[in-house]
Amino acid sequence: MSPIRWAMIALAWTTATAGCTGSDAQDDDAVDDDTSDDDIADDDASDDDATPPDDDTADDDTADDDTADDDTADDDTGPPGDPPAWAGIQWPHDATVALGEAVTFYGRVHEPGVTVGVGQGAGIEGQCGFGGPGSDPALDASWEWASAGFNVDADGLVAGDLANDEYMAELSPALPGEYDVACRFRLNGGAWLYADVDGTDDGYDPADAARLVVEEGGGDDDTAPGDDDTADDDTADDDTAPGDDDTAPGDDDTAPGDDDTAPGDDDTAPGDDDTSPGDDDTADDDTADDDTADDDTAPAAYVAWAILQHPPEVVLEPGGAEVFYGRVFVEGRTPGPGAGAGVEAEAGWGPAGTDPRSAPGWTFEAAPYAGDVDGLAPGDLSNDEYSLALGPPDTGAFSVAYRFRVDGGEWTYADLGGTDDGFSPDDLASLTVAGDIAEWCTHQWPDPIALYVGGIVTVYGRVYADGVTADPGASPDVVAEVGVGPDGSLPWDGGWDWHSTIFNAQYGNDDEYRLDLGGYDAGGYDLAWRFSLDAGTSWLYCDAAPDGSADGYSVDTAVTLDVVPGET
């Protein structure tokens, strides 16, 4: 089997996930290991079948990140002046700020022998910039660029390899409007390598640029928690501060140093004088409340905020492990360099969809301190980050959570959305330990699908699994199902009906399956296929041909099923 590509895989159990569509803070999905790169296409020269996943149309090279491979024998940098081997915009992919405010963009770069290891790689220069929507930053001289400073070391394919360097730059266009954002890197003053959100393996595409919207006017944050209402604090309104992502807590693209859901934001920040523990009068401290009896007794330290930072979804081979990251803020403890005194962190895994606060079967282990990360203000080091590699010994589907406590007190549990909105088992990271996964699948025909109420339509789907589907006839290892669910929904999020299918025919190295589908009320639906090689423990989901699962599942390319009233 080729290595498991997480962007192509979803789970076989119902749970809400947090954004599975992009690059992740610690998820270097743009960094692949060349030594285990297995194109999903059949490279047999005698195979003239053009049907994916043959090498003509569904070669997994589009997801092959060997340009960011840590194998120094494979990634020769070439003569001086060549661009770096790989780069990508890490986060954010979309941002909106008020005119006059700035937003910090993060980008990552890989160059074998340069960025690998602790500290900034020598000779690397980074910039992030903005320009008109749909324009090419390599050709359009109107783009404006800002120098990007080194932020942190970031893992590549292997946890702890520190293969990539992360850079950060603040952007603040002078005029309102919509902009494309790109980052670029060069080595020793050589040629620039331009990066979009998908990374440079497939080149730069304006359609994959990050987006920045600059809106006129700031807006009074008088309605925000902690606002004293007697004075407009727009001039210090943290709602639009760099890194504030009020609309995307728990975004799986959050990078180290990302301030998205960090304490320090006026909306949710502990430490606001108006509501902080120890303030025993009803007036806020902003109005010169000098009560000598106020704040006489310091409150006990507590976890004011925490989050399961990253990654939101992982699929492992048996025996594998993945590093999960969590962050915590404790006023007076975590700000500043070093681990906060008295702070404990643990990461754990348990049965999928269960609540770690009460359900049996959860295993927690102490997570070591990993470093300081900024809160609202660059350089404030308000939060502490912890990390731990988790690898359940058995195959199956699991949930992952973090928990923190101070001075041996009660545990505070953290999910992907952070603790500002409480804790939900539906918002935990997902971890699947799977056996073999098929390399490719697709809905073959028809698309779109239309039928009358009471009618029947035959649908066809195909799958390719290395060493499994090439032999003539059906493989006993393949489980093929068709699902029908609400329009615009994801097939692994629940609310879908799944139907077993039967083998139809052999097409080259692919197996084709079919189902006579009907019995649905009038309305609009989405249809998807899923295939399993381990009796349904893990699934590969696929949408419409020709790409199918090669570019992941997307509601934008889902198969549509319209059932209309009338005669069959």
CORCOR-V955354 format. One line per field, one symbol per residue. ss: DSSP state (H for helix, E for strand, - for the rest). phi: phi as a letter, one per 20 degrees, with the letter a starting at -180 (. if undefined). A space follows every 10 residues. Layout:
ss: ???
phi: ???
This chain:
ss: -----HHHEE E--------- ---------- ---HHH---- ---------- ---------H HHH--HHH-- ---------- -----EEEEE E--EEEEE-- --EEEEEEEE ---------- ---EEEEEEE E--------- ---EEEEEEE EEEE------ ---EEEEEEE E-----EEEE EEEEEEE--- --EEE----H HH---HHH-E EEEEE----- ---------- ---HHH-HHH ---------- ---------- ---------- ---------- ----HHH--- ---------- ----EEEEEE --EEEEE--- -EEEEEEEE- ---------- --EEEEEEEE E--------- --EEEE-EEE EEE------- --EEEEEEEE -----EEEEE EEEEEE---- -EEE----HH H---HHH-EE EEEE-----E EEEEE---EE EE---EEEEE EEEE------ --------EE EEEEEE---- ------EEEE -EEEEEE--E EEEEEEEE-- --EEEEEEEE EE-----EEE EE-E---HHH H---HHH-EE EEEE----
phi: .fgfdffdcc eeceaeddme cbedgdeefe dddffcfcgf feeffeedfe fgefffccff gfdedffdfe fffedgemfg offgfbbafe aeecbccegn ecceddcccc bgmcefofnf ffneccbcbc bfgmedffde fefdccfdef dbecfefdgn flfdddcbbe cbgecfqdce ccdccbclme ffdecdfene fdmecgfdff dcdddfnenf efefgnfeme bfdgfcfffd fgnfcfecfm gfefegnfeg dfgofgfcff ofgfcfgoed deeeffelfd gfeemfdfff fbfeabbefa eebccdfgne bceddccbcc gndefnfnff fmedccdbcb ggmeeffbff necdcfdffd qecfefegnf lfdddcbbed bgfdfqdcdc cdbcbclmff fdecdfenef dnccffdefd cdddefcffa bbfeaebfdc begneccedc ccbccgmdef ffnfefeedc cdccbggnde feenmdedcf ccfdaecmee ddcbbedand fgqdcdcbdb ccdcmnfccd ebdffeflfg dnecffdffe cddcfqef
